[in-house]
Amino acid sequence: TQSNMIETGLAAIEEWLHTNAEKIAALSLQKPAIERELQELEKAISKEMPQDFKQLYRWHNGLTDDENPGNLFFGMDFFPIDRIISEHCE
């Protein structure tokens, strides 16, 4: 299924990061989002998020700005849910 493919891909990314970019894995990636956070995001934007988006955020809730020695997606941001909500509501 698509969910299994995404899970496999995220596990491969995690393994690669621990081998090749330990600082990003150790310092930048936030803990997984909890369901309440995903629900708050959907409420804030008045839309249900796609399952693959939710799966990504259940893996990690974005990158922290405090300790960010690099990025994960080649220059694309991976904002935590609280930042998405705050920027959307501005």
BELGI-V991696 format. One line per field, one symbol per residue. phi: phi as a letter, one per 30 degrees, with the letter a starting at -180 (. if undefined). psi: psi as a letter, one per 20 degrees, with the letter a starting at -180 (. if undefined). A space follows every 50 residues. Layout:
# BELGI-V991696
phi = ???
psi = ???
This chain:
# BELGI-V991696
phi = .dddddeddddddedddddcbeddddccdddedceeddddddddchbddd eddddedddadicdddbbdlccchjddbddeddedddddd
psi = rhghggggghhgggggghhimhhgghhgprrqqrhgghhhghghikqpqq hhghgghhgqmaqqhgnnjarhlliqqmqqghhgghhhi.
